Amino acid sequence: MPSPIRIEYEDAYYHVMNRGRGRQLIFHSDEYYQAFLDTLAEASERFELMVHAYCLMSNHYHLLVQTPLGNFGRIMRHINGVYTQRFNRLKRTDGPLFRGRYKAVLVDADAYLLQLSRYVHRNPVETKRPLVNTLEKYRWSSYTAYINKVKSPRWLNRTQTYEMLGHNHKYHGYQCYVEQGIDEEIEQFYNRGNMASVIGNKDFIKWLRETKVPELEEGQRVKNILSKPFSTKQITQLVADYYKRDVNELTQMVKGPKKGLKARKVAMYLCQQLGGHKLDEIMVLFGLSTIGSVSYTTSNMRKSLSDNASLEKEVQKIKNHIIDKAT
C-alpha cells in the first residue's frame, strides 16, 4: 500500500512540536539548548529554512517555520537527527531521544501566523507552574529577540509577523500583543483530543483539498513511474524535443531577445518539480552563477502556472511526454 501523501510544498508554513520519549528531558543545561539552536541555524543555512518563532522547553520544543523549497521532511530529519547525536555526545549516552514522529500542523499563514507566534512564545507562562514571572525573562525562545531585548539571530525572520501586527512601534506593539494572552480559537484548536493537522480558513482548506493535494498525489504518481529519475540533461533534452529546439538553446545563457526563452524556464522548472534535482545541479547545467537565479526562475514559473491555465495545460503535456519516454 502506498504511503499517505505528505503535504509538503514550496513556501508552506508549519507549527512543529516534538517531545522526549516518556516525557524525558531533552534539554539539561545551557549547552543542550545552544546545541539545538546551532542545529536550527544549520538547517536554515543548508535547506533555506525560514524560522518565524521558536520556544525550547525542558522536555519539548515548538517551531514556527516556512519552507521555500518544499523540503519539510528533509529539514526535520536533519533537526531531530543531528540534535539527537549532539544530545547523546553531551549526555554520553546513545539511542533515540524523541517520542516517535514529530507533530506538524500545516498553517494558513495569512490567517494564523500572528496568533501562532503568540501561542509559541507564551508557552513558558502557560504551563501549570509558570517557568518565569514575565516572558522577557525566559532565555530559550525567540520572544526576547522580538521585543528587541537581545540581538536577533540572522536566521530568525520577524518581518512578516511585525507587518501582520501593523503597529508603528513594532517591539512594544508585539510585547503588548503577546501579553494579551492566547485567543480562544487557538486555545480550543490545541486542546482537542485528536489535534487536526491543518489550521486555516475555509478557502485555504478548500485550496488544499481541491488543488494542492491532487497536485502532490500526481507528483507521487510520477515519482513511482520514474523509479530511476531522469537526469537534468535527459529532462532538458526531452523539453527541447517537445518545443523542437536545439538543447543548447535551453542550456546556454543568452542575452537579448531570447533571454526569456520559455522552453528554458520550463526545463528548469521540470528538472526541480518532476526530476527532484537540487538547485545547484540545475544551476550548473543552465550556466547560472547562483542557486538564487534557479530559485527565482522556478518560483516565477509556479506563479505563472497558477495564473495561466493554458500554460498549465502545456506544461502538463510536456510532463506526460517525459513520463511516456520513461515507461
Kinemage of the C-alpha trace (Angstrom):
@kinemage 1
@onewidth
@group {chain A} dominant
@subgroup {mainchain}
@vectorlist {calphas} color= white
{ca met a 1} P 0.000 0.000 0.000
{ca pro a 2} L 1.445 3.413 -0.947
{ca ser a 3} L 2.326 5.721 1.917
{ca pro a 4} L -0.130 8.590 2.596
{ca ile a 5} L 0.627 11.833 0.822
{ca arg a 6} L 2.637 14.260 2.903
{ca ile a 7} L 1.517 17.840 2.451
{ca glu a 8} L 4.796 19.490 1.534
{ca tyr a 9} L 5.094 22.304 -0.960
{ca glu a 10} L 7.106 25.439 -1.652
{ca asp a 11} L 6.584 28.210 0.906
{ca ala a 12} L 4.413 26.094 3.206
{ca tyr a 13} L 4.229 27.089 6.882
{ca tyr a 14} L 4.243 24.643 9.788
{ca his a 15} L 3.915 24.677 13.542
{ca val a 16} L 6.166 21.809 14.663
{ca met a 17} L 6.247 20.164 18.083
{ca asn a 18} L 8.233 17.264 19.464
{ca arg a 19} L 8.962 15.964 22.935
{ca gly a 20} L 11.290 13.496 24.590
{ca arg a 21} L 10.467 9.805 24.946
{ca gly a 22} L 8.446 9.201 28.074
{ca arg a 23} L 8.454 12.977 28.635
{ca gln a 24} L 12.145 12.813 29.468
{ca leu a 25} L 14.198 15.994 29.373
{ca ile a 26} L 15.680 16.889 26.014
{ca phe a 27} L 17.478 19.961 27.376
{ca his a 28} L 19.519 19.509 30.563
{ca ser a 29} L 21.553 22.715 30.599
{ca asp a 30} L 22.551 25.732 28.517
{ca glu a 31} L 24.838 23.531 26.421
{ca tyr a 32} L 21.890 21.465 25.244
{ca tyr a 33} L 19.702 24.457 24.410
{ca gln a 34} L 22.557 26.047 22.472
{ca ala a 35} L 23.261 22.799 20.609
{ca phe a 36} L 19.646 22.771 19.410
{ca leu a 37} L 19.819 26.401 18.284
{ca asp a 38} L 23.054 25.634 16.409
{ca thr a 39} L 21.248 22.782 14.670
{ca leu a 40} L 18.379 25.106 13.769
{ca ala a 41} L 20.817 27.676 12.361
{ca glu a 42} L 22.464 24.981 10.224
{ca ala a 43} L 19.094 23.845 8.894
{ca ser a 44} L 18.279 27.426 7.964
{ca glu a 45} L 21.504 27.818 6.001
{ca arg a 46} L 21.606 24.381 4.417
{ca phe a 47} L 17.935 23.952 3.482
{ca glu a 48} L 16.825 27.602 3.235
{ca leu a 49} L 14.517 27.076 6.207
{ca met a 50} L 12.831 30.253 7.440
{ca val a 51} L 12.235 30.298 11.194
{ca his a 52} L 9.469 32.662 12.319
{ca ala a 53} L 9.421 31.691 16.011
{ca tyr a 54} L 10.746 29.082 18.411
{ca cys a 55} L 10.390 28.094 22.046
{ca leu a 56} L 12.510 25.410 23.682
{ca met a 57} L 11.032 23.898 26.841
{ca ser a 58} L 12.766 21.354 29.055
{ca asn a 59} L 11.116 18.269 27.539
{ca his a 60} L 9.759 19.545 24.211
{ca tyr a 61} L 10.107 22.264 21.586
{ca his a 62} L 7.906 24.429 19.356
{ca leu a 63} L 8.932 25.796 15.957
{ca leu a 64} L 7.011 28.053 13.577
{ca val a 65} L 8.705 27.668 10.204
{ca gln a 66} L 8.382 28.222 6.458
{ca thr a 67} L 9.877 26.019 3.721
{ca pro a 68} L 10.618 27.975 0.497
{ca leu a 69} L 11.890 24.795 -1.200
{ca gly a 70} L 9.106 22.473 -0.048
{ca asn a 71} L 11.604 20.213 1.734
{ca phe a 72} L 9.999 19.976 5.170
{ca gly a 73} L 10.581 16.266 5.758
{ca arg a 74} L 14.268 16.547 4.926
{ca ile a 75} L 14.624 19.537 7.250
{ca met a 76} L 13.012 17.739 10.178
{ca arg a 77} L 15.154 14.641 9.691
{ca his a 78} L 18.179 16.912 9.946
{ca ile a 79} L 16.992 18.825 13.027
{ca asn a 80} L 15.863 15.816 15.038
{ca gly a 81} L 18.664 13.531 13.875
{ca val a 82} L 21.560 15.941 14.339
{ca tyr a 83} L 20.301 17.196 17.685
{ca thr a 84} L 19.898 13.612 18.930
{ca gln a 85} L 23.546 12.971 18.041
{ca arg a 86} L 24.636 16.111 19.882
{ca phe a 87} L 22.462 15.281 22.882
{ca asn a 88} L 23.979 11.797 23.084
{ca arg a 89} L 27.507 13.185 22.945
{ca leu a 90} L 26.783 15.696 25.708
{ca lys a 91} L 24.978 13.121 27.850
{ca arg a 92} L 27.441 10.324 26.981
{ca thr a 93} L 24.633 8.004 26.063
{ca asp a 94} L 23.079 6.600 22.901
{ca gly a 95} L 19.738 5.653 21.406
{ca pro a 96} L 16.633 7.598 20.346
{ca leu a 97} L 15.746 10.843 22.092
{ca phe a 98} L 12.316 11.834 20.801
{ca arg a 99} L 8.994 10.050 21.048
{ca gly a 100} L 8.104 8.678 17.629
{ca arg a 101} L 7.175 11.136 14.937
{ca tyr a 102} L 7.085 14.899 15.428
{ca lys a 103} L 3.726 16.659 15.213
{ca ala a 104} L 3.404 19.186 12.396
{ca val a 105} L 0.400 21.437 11.812
{ca leu a 106} L 0.183 22.966 8.346
{ca val a 107} L -0.612 26.661 8.775
{ca asp a 108} L -2.656 29.142 6.778
{ca ala a 109} L -0.126 31.921 7.373
{ca asp a 110} L -2.363 34.764 6.204
{ca ala a 111} L -4.943 33.900 8.834
{ca tyr a 112} L -2.936 32.397 11.699
{ca leu a 113} L 0.800 33.199 11.601
{ca leu a 114} L 0.488 36.096 14.032
{ca gln a 115} L -1.688 34.204 16.515
{ca leu a 116} L 0.591 31.152 16.415
{ca ser a 117} L 3.646 33.305 17.018
{ca arg a 118} L 1.973 34.473 20.226
{ca tyr a 119} L 0.968 30.904 21.134
{ca val a 120} L 4.541 29.622 20.702
{ca his a 121} L 6.063 32.460 22.715
{ca arg a 122} L 3.612 32.168 25.614
{ca asn a 123} L 4.487 28.539 26.380
{ca pro a 124} L 6.737 29.300 29.393
{ca val a 125} L 3.888 31.039 31.238
{ca glu a 126} L 1.042 28.779 30.098
{ca thr a 127} L 2.253 25.717 31.995
{ca lys a 128} L 0.582 24.601 35.246
{ca arg a 129} L 3.565 26.057 37.054
{ca pro a 130} L 4.843 29.029 35.001
{ca leu a 131} L 8.578 28.864 34.396
{ca val a 132} L 9.024 32.648 34.667
{ca asn a 133} L 7.085 35.597 36.060
{ca thr a 134} L 7.429 37.579 32.830
{ca leu a 135} L 8.153 36.221 29.358
{ca glu a 136} L 11.113 38.506 28.745
{ca lys a 137} L 12.992 36.598 31.454
{ca tyr a 138} L 12.785 33.322 29.507
{ca arg a 139} L 16.026 32.865 27.580
{ca trp a 140} L 15.219 29.976 25.256
{ca ser a 141} L 12.627 31.392 22.904
{ca ser a 142} L 12.649 33.985 20.149
{ca tyr a 143} L 10.415 36.297 22.181
{ca thr a 144} L 13.257 38.398 23.611
{ca ala a 145} L 14.517 38.998 20.071
{ca tyr a 146} L 11.010 40.016 19.000
{ca ile a 147} L 10.841 42.700 21.696
{ca asn a 148} L 14.449 43.751 21.000
{ca lys a 149} L 15.893 42.717 24.383
{ca val a 150} L 18.599 40.589 22.701
{ca lys a 151} L 20.195 40.622 19.274
{ca ser a 152} L 18.154 38.606 16.817
{ca pro a 153} L 19.888 35.635 15.178
{ca arg a 154} L 20.275 36.241 11.446
{ca trp a 155} L 18.139 33.167 10.683
{ca leu a 156} L 15.123 34.432 12.648
{ca asn a 157} L 12.511 36.031 10.379
{ca arg a 158} L 10.496 38.628 12.310
{ca thr a 159} L 9.489 40.955 9.464
{ca gln a 160} L 6.341 39.152 8.333
{ca thr a 161} L 4.977 38.931 11.864
{ca tyr a 162} L 5.632 42.634 12.501
{ca glu a 163} L 3.931 43.537 9.218
{ca met a 164} L 0.864 41.489 10.112
{ca leu a 165} L 0.708 43.165 13.511
{ca gly a 166} L 0.686 46.552 11.768
{ca his a 167} L 1.913 48.542 14.763
{ca asn a 168} L 4.101 51.633 14.408
{ca his a 169} L 6.193 50.689 17.445
{ca lys a 170} L 6.861 47.080 16.498
{ca tyr a 171} L 8.777 45.948 19.598
{ca his a 172} L 6.408 47.452 22.129
{ca gly a 173} L 3.418 46.592 19.950
{ca tyr a 174} L 4.404 42.941 19.767
{ca gln a 175} L 5.002 42.779 23.513
{ca cys a 176} L 1.542 44.206 24.203
{ca tyr a 177} L 0.021 41.765 21.727
{ca val a 178} L 1.622 38.732 23.376
{ca glu a 179} L 0.720 39.917 26.873
{ca gln a 180} L -2.965 39.907 25.886
{ca gly a 181} L -2.890 36.104 26.089
{ca ile a 182} L -3.820 33.308 23.693
{ca asp a 183} L -7.063 33.872 21.805
{ca glu a 184} L -9.871 31.396 22.422
{ca glu a 185} L -9.906 29.904 18.915
{ca ile a 186} L -6.228 28.910 19.079
{ca glu a 187} L -6.627 27.538 22.595
{ca gln a 188} L -9.573 25.375 21.537
{ca phe a 189} L -7.696 24.119 18.477
{ca tyr a 190} L -4.748 22.874 20.527
{ca asn a 191} L -6.899 21.426 23.318
{ca arg a 192} L -8.618 18.952 21.009
{ca gly a 193} L -8.003 15.303 21.792
{ca asn a 194} L -7.029 14.438 18.221
{ca met a 195} L -5.414 17.640 17.030
{ca ala a 196} L -6.024 18.455 13.371
{ca ser a 197} L -3.029 18.603 11.058
{ca val a 198} L -4.168 21.833 9.350
{ca ile a 199} L -5.167 25.190 10.767
{ca gly a 200} L -6.695 27.553 8.245
{ca asn a 201} L -9.802 29.281 6.990
{ca lys a 202} L -12.312 27.614 4.663
{ca asp a 203} L -10.710 28.949 1.473
{ca phe a 204} L -7.287 27.638 2.486
{ca ile a 205} L -8.618 24.178 3.340
{ca lys a 206} L -10.607 24.096 0.081
{ca trp a 207} L -7.464 25.040 -1.870
{ca leu a 208} L -5.536 22.247 -0.156
{ca arg a 209} L -8.237 19.671 -0.839
{ca glu a 210} L -9.091 20.621 -4.402
{ca thr a 211} L -5.784 21.910 -5.783
{ca lys a 212} L -2.681 21.214 -3.741
{ca val a 213} L -3.298 17.632 -2.570
{ca pro a 214} L -4.248 16.386 -6.083
{ca glu a 215} L -1.089 18.080 -7.384
{ca leu a 216} L 1.025 16.321 -4.761
{ca glu a 217} L -0.642 12.999 -5.498
{ca glu a 218} L 0.182 13.477 -9.170
{ca gly a 219} L 3.782 14.146 -8.205
{ca gln a 220} L 3.855 10.928 -6.173
{ca arg a 221} L 2.405 9.008 -9.125
{ca val a 222} L 5.114 10.367 -11.384
{ca lys a 223} L 7.758 9.516 -8.795
{ca asn a 224} L 6.518 5.923 -8.706
{ca ile a 225} L 6.672 5.725 -12.507
{ca leu a 226} L 10.101 7.297 -12.665
{ca ser a 227} L 11.700 4.739 -10.371
{ca lys a 228} L 15.034 5.809 -11.865
{ca pro a 229} L 14.570 9.584 -12.236
{ca phe a 230} L 15.801 11.196 -15.416
{ca ser a 231} L 18.904 13.337 -15.124
{ca thr a 232} L 18.727 17.090 -15.643
{ca lys a 233} L 20.230 16.569 -19.107
{ca gln a 234} L 17.603 13.977 -20.054
{ca ile a 235} L 14.712 16.151 -18.889
{ca thr a 236} L 16.091 19.194 -20.688
{ca gln a 237} L 16.612 17.212 -23.895
{ca leu a 238} L 13.005 15.991 -23.801
{ca val a 239} L 11.722 19.531 -23.222
{ca ala a 240} L 13.841 20.692 -26.179
{ca asp a 241} L 12.403 17.888 -28.310
{ca tyr a 242} L 8.862 18.910 -27.387
{ca tyr a 243} L 9.492 22.528 -28.416
{ca lys a 244} L 11.506 21.390 -31.470
{ca arg a 245} L 14.574 23.338 -30.414
{ca asp a 246} L 18.237 22.542 -30.084
{ca val a 247} L 19.025 21.653 -26.474
{ca asn a 248} L 21.885 24.192 -26.445
{ca glu a 249} L 19.320 26.978 -26.815
{ca leu a 250} L 17.872 25.929 -23.487
{ca thr a 251} L 21.084 25.442 -21.531
{ca gln a 252} L 23.160 28.390 -22.699
{ca met a 253} L 22.767 31.757 -21.008
{ca val a 254} L 21.755 34.102 -23.815
{ca lys a 255} L 21.322 37.883 -23.674
{ca gly a 256} L 18.897 39.760 -25.847
{ca pro a 257} L 15.533 38.700 -27.364
{ca lys a 258} L 15.950 35.021 -26.465
{ca lys a 259} L 16.884 35.747 -22.863
{ca gly a 260} L 13.417 34.806 -21.602
{ca leu a 261} L 13.078 31.643 -23.709
{ca lys a 262} L 10.009 29.838 -22.356
{ca ala a 263} L 11.390 26.369 -23.067
{ca arg a 264} L 14.429 27.127 -20.893
{ca lys a 265} L 12.241 28.163 -17.963
{ca val a 266} L 10.028 25.104 -18.369
{ca ala a 267} L 13.073 22.819 -18.441
{ca met a 268} L 14.491 24.350 -15.254
{ca tyr a 269} L 11.120 24.048 -13.540
{ca leu a 270} L 10.655 20.395 -14.550
{ca cys a 271} L 14.187 19.473 -13.500
{ca gln a 272} L 13.179 20.509 -9.985
{ca gln a 273} L 9.489 19.617 -9.916
{ca leu a 274} L 9.497 16.398 -11.937
{ca gly a 275} L 13.060 15.177 -11.504
{ca gly a 276} L 13.546 16.303 -7.903
{ca his a 277} L 17.004 17.658 -8.700
{ca lys a 278} L 18.814 20.067 -6.410
{ca leu a 279} L 19.170 23.733 -7.265
{ca asp a 280} L 22.955 23.514 -7.592
{ca glu a 281} L 22.656 20.717 -10.204
{ca ile a 282} L 20.232 22.808 -12.249
{ca met a 283} L 22.431 25.885 -11.837
{ca val a 284} L 25.431 24.111 -13.391
{ca leu a 285} L 23.531 22.710 -16.386
{ca phe a 286} L 21.927 26.055 -17.252
{ca gly a 287} L 25.102 28.103 -16.901
{ca leu a 288} L 23.960 30.178 -13.939
{ca ser a 289} L 26.214 31.578 -11.238
{ca thr a 290} L 23.945 31.289 -8.179
{ca ile a 291} L 21.220 28.941 -6.988
{ca gly a 292} L 19.177 32.063 -6.305
{ca ser a 293} L 18.780 32.505 -10.069
{ca val a 294} L 17.337 28.999 -10.299
{ca ser a 295} L 15.013 29.601 -7.355
{ca tyr a 296} L 13.840 32.884 -8.904
{ca thr a 297} L 13.035 31.206 -12.232
{ca thr a 298} L 11.234 28.220 -10.747
{ca ser a 299} L 9.244 30.413 -8.347
{ca asn a 300} L 8.103 32.610 -11.236
{ca met a 301} L 7.133 29.504 -13.201
{ca arg a 302} L 4.981 28.256 -10.324
{ca lys a 303} L 3.241 31.632 -10.161
{ca ser a 304} L 2.736 31.683 -13.936
{ca leu a 305} L 1.248 28.197 -13.845
{ca ser a 306} L -1.246 29.188 -11.166
{ca asp a 307} L -2.249 32.319 -13.130
{ca asn a 308} L -2.214 30.920 -16.666
{ca ala a 309} L -4.445 27.919 -17.410
{ca ser a 310} L -3.135 27.456 -20.971
{ca leu a 311} L 0.473 27.377 -19.760
{ca glu a 312} L -0.512 24.849 -17.073
{ca lys a 313} L -2.040 22.574 -19.755
{ca glu a 314} L 1.055 22.978 -21.912
{ca val a 315} L 3.407 22.010 -19.085
{ca gln a 316} L 1.185 19.030 -18.213
{ca lys a 317} L 1.519 17.816 -21.811
{ca ile a 318} L 5.299 18.074 -21.508
{ca lys a 319} L 5.190 16.115 -18.245
{ca asn a 320} L 3.186 13.391 -19.969
{ca his a 321} L 5.689 13.458 -22.842
{ca ile a 322} L 8.529 12.828 -20.388
{ca ile a 323} L 6.593 10.147 -18.498
{ca asp a 324} L 5.794 8.344 -21.759
{ca lys a 325} L 9.505 8.180 -22.541
{ca ala a 326} L 10.177 6.678 -19.119
{ca thr a 327} L 7.625 3.871 -19.387
